[in-house]
Amino acid sequence: MITESYWPADTSRPVLELTAGELLRRVAAADPGRTALVEAAPVGSALTGAARTDRRWSYAELLADAERAAAWLGSRFSPGEHVAVWAPNVPEWVILQYGAALAGIVLVTANPALREPELEYLLRQSRSVGVVHVDAFRGTDMAAVVAGVRGRLPGLREAVSFTGWADHIEGTAARQLPRVRPEDPMQIQYTSGTTGFPKGAVLNHRGMVTNASYVFARAGFPEGGVWVTALPLFHTAGCGLSVLGTASAGGTLVLAQSFQPELVLSALQEWRADAFAGVPAMYSGLLAHPRFADHDLGGCRILASGGDAVPPSLVEDAERRFGARFTTVYGQTELSPILAQTGTDDAVVDRRETTGRPLWQAEVKIVDGSGAVLPVGVEGEILARGYQVMREYFGMPEATAAAIDADGWLRTGDLGVMDGRGFLRVTGRLKDMIIRGGENIYPREVEVALARHSGVAGAAVLGVSDPEWGEQVAAVIVPAGPLPAAADLHAHLRALLAPYKTPRHWYVANAIPVNAMGKVQKFLLRRWIDAGELRVLA
């Protein structure tokens, strides 16, 4: 038991001195015939010109394709240069990732939902010299967008379509590949961008490979198991945890092109998957699917989630209906990305109400505004230090210095509480804090209380400007059925919270806007409120 909110690094599991390319080579040598990668996509939805949408690769085949991709990259780019990938979950993405790792190329990951100005910003800010993309996705002519921005980016030497790319690299001559070290940068991952311009976190091989292996170990994922996910590859939860974690266990990654409940449920059944990983909204979609009970999910024993707060009721419902155990992760892109995690063998209350203990080799502390470590049970900012902390925000030295202090501690910007056993509860975001008449109000506390009302399917709480109080509390709700009255919600919260925390303004939305990883985009809600685009709840 600890008395201060400081968790020293648990060194019982070693940091892996491996690059992503070495990890793939090691698994391919140990079990070349094992299925490494499976494509799960609706028939007729090929995005890369492939004849089929149910392709699969053994580890030997995946390594061979990755080495050809590395040779192809090496013929066009130099080690250390930045190449972006702009595509949804296609197998070629994974091949390119491993190829870049072998070639010493830094992969810049781009959300396929980006619009032209956003893509231009990312390519310019990251100083990408190449971009590999699909031609079209969800109604966006991505090839035309790339062509449009390329003329304004003189440093972007190459723009290559994934269409036919797998066949194209078949003819690439083998070449000597450079020496890549575990400490070398592997990727530039852009932060969610829920406020302001995204920042590019530079992550190294050691951090991403080790972190993925730790998450799979804490989850109890079996050696050679099957992991099904629709998490986007452009995020660390997709290309990091899912791709590298599965490889670290010599397992099979079943990659869904996008989240479609029937597609995912069918993949879980067909492959007798051991695990599914998704953000909370994906679990809600699966559990609400009318044919959920028609699928045999008996092989699934691990359910992994994170990205945003996971409601205890969702954990309970998912565990009961899947007949599996939940593991919740907490972290951020800058941490490669996971800091703490519940184990599937933790107590029920811990699995449902905490984000678990810090993973191996990570130091964690909770501090007040002066930087002093707080007693256990006292809320403060979560700080982390260790092998997994990003190298920098690319091209942003001031932002880097603000995020990482001289002693190597990363300020997460998250508020949390640590108990005497080291279990963490994340209670909110510093930047989300509302100051009403000098009182600090943390939206997550109000959101959790609102979620207990039967008439609320979803809620987001934020501060709005007020000439008298500085800020007032506003709540945006998604009704679960008939629209509840504001007075009813007010009375519900007054029974649970101090009066000053109760929202003064109430709004109704059809859905709470979230990014690809399920994080609420409160800047959009604030914009809609200011523009009068949300219905006022009477």
NULO-541562 format. One record per atom (N, C-alpha, C): z, x, y; residue in one letter. Coordinates in steps of 0.2 Angstrom, whole numbers, plus 5000, padded with zeros to 4 digits. Example, Ala and Ser with C-alpha at 12.3 -4.5 7.8 and 13.67 -1.06 7.14 Angstrom:
// NULO-541562
503950664972a503950624978a503950664984a503550644989s503650684995s503950645000s
// end
This chain:
// NULO-541562
500050044994m500050005000m500050045006m499650025011i499650065018i499950025023i500250055028t500550015034t500150025040t499650065040e499250075046e498550055044e498150025048s497450005047s496950065046s497150115042y496750175041y496650185033y496050185031w495850195024w495550265023w495850315020p495550375019p495050375013p494550425014a493950415009a494250425002a493950384998d494050394991d493550434988d493750494986t493250544983t493150544976t493350494972s493350494965s492650484962s492150464967r491450454965r491050504969r490650544967p490350594971p489750574975p489650604981v489050584985v488450614981v487950584980l487350604977l486850644981l486850704979e486350754983e485650744980e485350684981l484650664979l484250644984l483650654984t483150614988t482950554984t482650504988a482350444984a481850464979a481450514981g480850544976g481150574970g481750614971e482050644965e482350594961e482650534964l482950484960l482450454955l481850434958l481350404954l481150454948l481050514950r480850564945r481350574939r481950564941r482550574936r482450514931r482450454934v482450394930v481750394925v481250414928a480550414925a480650464919a480950514920a481050564914a481450544909a481950504911a482450484906a482250424902a481850374905d481650314902d480950294904d480450334903p479750314906p479450254905p479650224899g479350154897g479750094899g480350104902r480650044905r480350014911r480349944911t480049914916t480449924923t480049954928a480449974934a480349914939a479749884940l479549844946l479149784943l479349724945v478949664943v478849624950v478249604950e477949564956e478149484954e478449454959a478549384958a478249344964a477649314963a477349284969a476949224966a476849164970p476449114968p475749134966p475449094961v474749114959v474349094965v473849144966g473349134971g473649164978g474249194978s474549214985s474449284986s474049324982a473949394983a473849414990a474249464993l474149485000l473849545001l473649584995t473349644995t472749654991t472449594990g471749594986g471849604979g472449604976a472549614969a472349554965a472049564959a471849514955a472349464952a472949494952r473549454949r474149454954r474549414953t475249404957t475849414952t475749444946d476249454942d476249524939d476049564943r475949634941r476649664939r476649724935r477249754933r477149834932r477649874933w477549944932w478149974928w478050014923s478550054920s478750104925s479350144923y479550194928y478950254928y478650264922a478150314922a477550294927a477350234926e476850204930e476950204938e477650184939l477850184946l477850254949l478050304945l478050374948l477350404949l476950384944a476250404945a475950384951a476050314952d475750284958d476050314965d476750324964a477050354970a476850424971a476650464966e476450534967e475750534970e475350484968r474650474971r474750454978r475150414980a475350384987a475550444991a475950494988a476250554992a475650594993a475150604989a474550644990a474150614995a474050554995w473650515000w473950525007w474650515007l474950525014l474950605016l475050645011g474950715013g474250745016g473750705014s473150725016s472950695023s473450655026r473350625032r473850645037r474450655035f475050665039f475450725037f475850755042s476250815040s476950785039s477350825035p478050815033p478450805040p478850755040g479250745046g478950695051g478250675050e477950625055e478150555052e478050515057h478350445056h477750395055h477750365049v477250315047v477550245046v477350195050a477650125049a477350085044a477750035041v477449995036v477649925039v477049885039w477149815042w476849765037w477349735033a477149695027a477749655024a477649605021p478149565017p478249605011p478549575006n478749605000n478149604995n477849654995v477249664990v477449734987v477249744980p477449804977p477149864980p476549864983e476349914987e476849944992e477249904995w477749924999w478249974996w478449964990v478850004986v478550064984v477950064982i477550124980i477450174987i477350144992l477250174998l477950215000l478450174999q479150205001q479250264997q479150264990y479250314986y478750374987y478150354989g477650404991g477850444997g478150405002a478350435008a478950485007a479350465003a479950505001a479750574998a479250564993l479050624990l478650674995l478350645000a477850685004a478250705010a478950685011g479250705017g479150665023g478750615022i478650565028i479150525030i479350515036v479850465038v479550395039v479750345035l479550285035l479850235040l479450205044v479750165049v479550085047v480150055046t480049985043t479949935049t479449885048a479349835053a479349765050a479749725053n479749655051n479049615052n478849585046p478149555047p478149495051p478749475054a478749415058a478649445066a478549505067l478549535074l477849505077l477949495083r477349475087r477049535090r476449535093e476149595096e476549635100e476849605106p477249655110p477849685106p478149655101e478649685098e478449735093e477849725090l477649775086l477449845090l477149825096e476949885100e477549925102e478049885104y478649925106y478949965100y478949945094l479249975088l478750035087l478150035087l477650085085l477750145091l477750115097r477850165103r478450205103r479050165102q479650195102q479850245097q479550225091s479650265085s479150325084s478750325089r478150375089r477850385082r477650325080s477350325073s476550345074s476350385070v475650415070v475250375065v475550325061g475150285057g475450225055g475150175053v475450105051v475050085045v475350055040v475050025034v475249955034v474849905033h474949835034h474549795030h474749735029v474349685025v473949655031v473349615029d472949595033d473149525037d473549485033a473749425036a474349395032a474849365035f475349335032f475649275036f475749225033r476049165036r475749145043r475049145042g474649115048g474549175053g474749235053t474649285058t474149335055t473649345059d473149395058d473349465060d473749495055m474049555056m473549615057m473049605054a472449655055a472249655062a472149595065a471949595072a472449615077a473149605075v473649625079v473749695080v473649735074v473649805073v473049835078v472449805077a471949825081a472049815088a472349765090g472549755097g472949805100g473549825096v473949875099v473749945099v473349955094r473150025093r472750055099r472350015102g472050035108g472450065114g473150035113r473650055119r474050105116r473950135110l474450185107l474050245105l473950295110p473450345108p473750395102p474450385102g474750435096g474650405089g474450335089l474350305082l473650325079l473650375075r473050405073r472750365067r473150325063e472850295057e473150225057e472750175055a472950105054a472550085047a472950075042v472750065035v472950005032v472449965029s472649895026s472849915019s473349875017f473549875010f473049845005f472549805008t472049775004t471649825001t471649824994g471349874990g471649944990g472249954994w472550024994w472750054988w472950014983a473150034977a472650064973a472050034973d471450064970d471150124974d471250124980h471050174984h471350244983h472050234982i472450304981i472350324974i472050284969e471850314962e471450374963e470950374968g470550424968g470750484972g471450484974t471650544978t471850604974t471550654976a471650714972a472450744973a472650764967a473350794967a473450844972a474050854975r474150914980r474850934979r474950994982q475651024982q476050984987q476650954984l477050914989l477650954992l477850944998p478350985001p479050974998p479451024999r480151014997r480550975002r480850925000v481250875004v481950875002v482350885007r483050885006r483450825007r484050815003p484450755004p484650735011p484750785015e484950775022e484350755027e483750765024d483150745028d483150675030d482850655036p482750585037p482250555032p482450495030m482050455025m481650395029m482050365033q481850305036q482050295043q481750255047i481950235054i481950155053i482550125053q482650055052q482950025059q482549975061y482749955068y483249895067y483749905071t484349855071t484049785072t484449735071s484249665071s483949645077s484149675083g483849645089g484149575091g484749565089t484949495091t485149495098t485249545102t485249555109t484849615111t484549615117g484149665119g483649695115g483449755116f482849795113f483149825106f482849815101p483049845095p483149925095p483549955092k483650025092k483450055084k483150105084g482950135078g483450185075g483850155069a484350205066a483950245061a484150315062v483850365058v484250375052v484050355046l484450365040l484150415035l484550455032n484350505027n484350485020n484050525016h484050515009h484650505006h485150555007r485750565004r486150495005r486150475011g486550415013g486250355010g485550345010m485350285007m485350274999m485250334996v485250334989v485950334986v486450364989t487150364987t487450294988t487350264994n487550204996n487350144991n486650144989a486450094985a486750104978a486850164976s487150174969s487850144969s488250154975y488950134975y488950054975y488550024978v488549954979v488449924972v487949954968f487849934961f488449944957f488750004958a489350014954a489949964955a490049954961r490549904963r490449834961r489749814960a489549754958a489649744950a489649804947g489749804940g489049784937g488549814940f487849804937f487749844931f487449814926p487449854920p486849904920p486949954916e486350004915e485749974912e485249984915g484649954913g484549874914g484949844918g484949774920g484349754924g484349684925v483849654929v484049624936v483849644941w484049624948w483449584951w483549524953v483049484956v483249474963v482749484968t482949474975t482349454979t482449414984a481949404989a482149434996a482649474996l482849505002l482249545005l482149545011p481549585014p481549655014p481049685011l480949755011l481049795017l480849765023f480949805029f481649815031f482149785028h482849795029h483149835024h483649875025t484049915021t484249875014t484449815015a484649775009a484049765004a483449775006g482849765002g482649834999g482449875004c482149945002c482649995000c483249975003g483850025001g484250004995g484649954996l485049924990l484649904984l484149864985s483849834980s483349884976s482949914980v482549964977v482850024974v483250054978l483650114976l484250104971l484550054972g485150034968g484850014961g484349974960t484049964954t483850024950t483550074954a483350134951a483950174949a484450174953s485050214951s485350194944s485250134943a485550104936a484950104931a484450134932g483850134927g483650064926g483650014931g483549944929g482849924931g482749854931t482149824933t482249784939t481849794944l481849754950l481249704950l481449644950v481049584951v480949564958v480449574961l480349574968l479949504970l480349464973a480049394976a479649414982a479049384983q478649394989q478949374995q479249314994s479649284999s480149234996s480649205000f481149164997f480849094996f480749074990q480549004988q480948984982q481348934983p481848924978p481648914971p481048884970e480748874963e480548944960e480248984965l479949054963l480549094960l481149094964v481649134963v482049114956v482149044956l482449014950l482049034943l481349024944s480949044938s481049114936s481049154941a481149234940a481749244936a482349214939l482949224936l482949204928l482649144927q482549124920q482149164916q481549174918e481049214914e481349284912e481649314917w481849384916w482549394913w482849334912r483549334910r483949384914r483849374921a484149424926a484949424926a485149484926d485849494927d486149484934d485749484939a485949484946a485449454950a485749414955f485349394961f485649414967f485249434972a485449454979a485149424984a485449394989g485149354994g485649345000g485449325006v485849305011v486149235010v486749215013p487049145012p486549095012p486049095017a485549035017a485149035011a484949085008m484649085001m485049044996m485649064996y486049024991y486148954992y486148934998s486148865000s485548834998s484948864999g484348834997g484248834989g484548884985l484448874978l484948814975l485548814978l485948764976l485748694977l485348684983a485148624985a484448604982a484148644978h483548634975h483648574969h483248524970p483348474965p483248484958p482948544956r482848564949r483248624947r483748634951f484248694950f484448684942f484748634940a485048624934a484548624928a483948624930d483348624924d483248694922d483548744926h483348814924h483948844920h483748884915d484248924911d484448984915d485048984918l485249044922l485849084918l485849074912g486449104908g486449174908g485949214909g485949284909g486249314916g486249274921c486549294928c487249294928c487549354929r488249364929r488449394936r488049414940i488249444947i487849404952i488149384958l487849354964l488049404969l487649424973a487749474979a487549444985a487949454990s487749424997s488049465002s487849445008g488049485014g487649465020g487649515025g487149505031g487449465036g487849415034d488249375039d488849345035d489249305039a489849285035a489649235030a490049245024v489849205018v490449155017v490349095018p490849045018p491149045011p491849035011p492249035005p491948975000p491748915004s491548865000s490848874996s490448914999l489848934996l489948984990l490449024991v490649074985v490849034979v491348984981e491548944976e491048904972e490648874976d490048824973d489548874969d489348924972a488948974968a489148994962a489849014962e490149044956e490148994950e490348934952r490448874948r489748854945r489248844949r488648824946r488148874943r488248934945f487848994941f488249014935f488949004935g489349034930g489349104931g489349134937a489349204938a489949224943a489949284945r490449314949r490149334956r490449324961f490149344968f490449414970f489949454973t490149514976t489849514983t490349514988t490149514995t490149584998t489649595002v489549665005v489649655013v489849705016y489949705023y489649775025y489249775031g489049845033g488549825039g488149875041q487649875046q487149925045q486549915048t486049965047t486250035048t486650045053e486850115055e487250145049e487450105044l487950135039l487550135032l486950135032s486450145026s486450105020s486750035020p487050005026p487749975024p488049985018i488649955016i489249995017i489749965020l490449995021l490949975016l490949905015a491449885011a491149825006a491549815001q491249764996q491749734991q491749674990t492149644984t491949664978t492349674973g492149684966g492149614962g491749614957t491649544953t492349534949t492749584949d493349574945d493949574950d493849564957d494349554961d494649484960d495249474963a495549404963a495049354966a495149294964v494749244967v494849234975v495449234977v495549234984v495249294988v495249354985d494949404988d494149404988d493849374983r493149374983r492849314988r493349264989r493049214994r493249225001r493749265002e494049265009e494049335012e493849385009t493749455012t493049485010t492949545013t492349585012t492549645008t493149645004g493349695000g493549755003g493649804998r493849875001r493249915002r493449965007p492850015008p492650045002p491950065001l491650094996l491850174996l491750204990w491950274990w491650314995w492050374997q491750425002q491750395009q492050335011a491950315017a492750305020a492750335026e493450325030e493350265034e493850225035v493850165039v494450165043v494450145049k495050125053k494950065058k495450035059i495449975064i495849995070i495549995076v495850025082v495849975088v496349985093d496349945099d495849975104d495949945110g495449975115g495550045117g496150075116s496250145118s496050195112s495850165106g495650205100g496250215096g496850185097a497450195093a497350155087a497550185081v497550145075v498050095075v497850035073l498349975073l498749965066l499249935066p499649915060p499149875056p499349865049v498949825045v499049755048v498549715047g498649645049g498449625056g498349675060v498249665067v497449675068v497149635072e496449635073e496249685078e495749725077g495449775081g494749785079g494449835082e493749855081e493749905074e493249885070i493149925064i492749985066i493050045064l492650115064l492550145057l492050185057a491850215050a491650285051a491750325046r491550395046r491350415039r490850455038g490650475031g489950495030g489750505024y489050525022y488550485025y488750415025q488250365026q488050345034q488450375038v488250365045v487650395047v487250345051m486550365053m486550435057m486050465057r485950535061r485950515068r485650465070e485550445078e485150385078e485150355084y484650305086y484050345089y483450345086f482950385088f482750375095f482750435098g482450435105g482950405110g483550395108m484050365112m484750395112m484750455115p485350495115p485950465118p485850425124e486450395127e486750335122e486250305119a486550245114a486850275108a486550335106t486950375100t487650395102t487650425108a488350445110a488850395111a488650335113a489050275114a489250245107a488850255102a488950225095a489350275091a489250345091i489650395087i490050435092i490650445090d491050485095d491050555092d491350605096a491350675095a491650695088a492050655085d492350665078d491950635073d491350605074g490950575069g491050505067g491550465071w491650395070w491150355073w490850305069l490450255071l490750195073l490650175079r490950105082r490550055079r490750015075t490349955072t490249905077t490649895082g490649835087g490949775083g491149775077d491449715073d492149715074d492449665074l493149655074l493449635067l493949665065g494249645059g494949665058g495149645052v495849655050v495849685043v496349735042m496449765036m497149755033m497149735027d497849725024d498149785021d498749775018g499049835015g498749865009g498249825006r497849855000r497249885002r497049885009g496349905011g495849855011g495949795009f495449745010f495349725017f494649715019l494449695025l494249625026l494449595032r494149535034r493849545041r493149525041v492849535047v492949465051v493149475058t493349415061t492949405067t492449445069g492049425074g491649495077g491349485083r490949535086r491249545093r491349605095l491649625101l491149595107l490549595106k490049575111k490049495111k490249465106d490249395106d490949365109d491349405110m492049385113m491949345119m492249285120i492249245126i492949255129i492849265136i493449275140i493549215145i493949165143r494049105147r494749115151r494649115157g495249125161g495749175159g495449235157g495949285155g496149285147g495949235144e496149225137e495549245133e495649295128n495049315123n495049265117n494349245116i494249195111i493649225107i493749225100y493349255096y492949195092y492249185093p491949135091p491949125083p492049175079r492049165072r492649125070r493149125073e493749085071e493649015072e493348995078v493148925079v492548905074v492148945073e491548925068e491848915061e492348955059v492648945052v492948875052v493348855058a493748795058a493248735058a492648745062l492148695062l491848675055l491748735052a491448725045a491848685040a492548675042r492948635038r492848555039r492448535044h492348465045h491748445041h491848385038s491348365033s490748345037s490748335043g490148315047g489748375049g489948435048v489648495051v489348535045v488648545045a488248585040a488248655043a488248665049g488248735052g488448735059g488648785062a488948785068a488848865071a488748865078a488848925081a489148915088a489648965089v490048955095v489849015100v489849005106l489649055111l489949035118l489949085122g490249075129g489649055134g489749015138v489348995144v489649005150v489249025155s489549035162s489948975165s490448995168d490848935172d491148965178d491048935184p491248955190p492048965191p492348915188e493148915188e493448965183e493248965177w493548995172w493249065169w492649075173g492249135171g491849115165g492049095159e491649075154e492049005151e491648965148q491848915144q491648915137q491948885132v491748885125v491248835124v490648845121a490148795119a490048805112a489948745108a489748745101a489148705100a488748735096v488048705094v488148695086v488048625085i488148605078i487548585075i487548585068v486948555064v487348505060v487248435061p487548385057p487448385050p487948365046a487848365039a487648295036a487648245041g487448175039g487448145046g487748085046p487748045053p488148095058p487848085064l488048135069l488848115071l489248165071p489948155072p490048155080p490548125082a490648115089a491048185092a490848205098a491248265101a491948255101a492248195102a492948185102a493248195095a492848175090d493148185083d493148265081d492648295083l492648375082l493248405086l493248375093h493848405097h494548395094h494648335091a495248325088a495348365081a494848375078h494848415072h495048485073h494748515079l494948585081l495648595084l495848535087r496548545091r497048545085r496948515079a497448515074a497448585071a496948625072l496848695068l496948755073l496848745079l496748805084l497148785090l497248845094a497648835101a497148795105a497348755110p496948715114p496448745118p496548815120y496048845125y495448865120y495548865114k494948885110k494448835108k494648775110t494248715108t493648715113t493048705110p492448705115p492448645120p492248665126r492148615131r491448585131r490948615129h490348595129h490048585121h489748535120w489448525113w488748505113w488348535108y487648535108y487448525100y486848495100v486648475093v485948515092v485848545086a485248575085a485048555077a484348565076n484148545069n484348605064n484348665067a484548725063a484848775068a485248825065i485448875069i485048935068i484748965074p484249015073p484549075070p484249105065v484449165062v483849215061v484049285061n483449325059n483349335052n482949385050a482749385043a483349405038a483949425041m484449445036m485049395037m484849335040g485349285041g485849285046g485749335051k486249345057k486049295062k486549255065v486449205070v486149245076v485649215079q485349245086q485649195091q486249215094k486549175099k486149185106k485749235107f485449245113f484949185114f484649165108l484149105108l484549045110l485149035107l485448975108l485648965116l485849025118r486049025126r485449015130r484849035128r484249025131r484048955131r484148925125w483948845125w484448805129w485148825129i485548785133i485448795140i485248855143d485048865150d484448825152d484048815147a483348785148a483448705147a484048685145g484148615144g483748585137g483648635133e483248615127e483648585121e484248585121l484748565116l485048495118l485048455113r485348385114r486148395115r486348365121v487148365122v487448315117v487948335114l488348285110l488848255114l488848185113a489348145117a489948135113a
// end
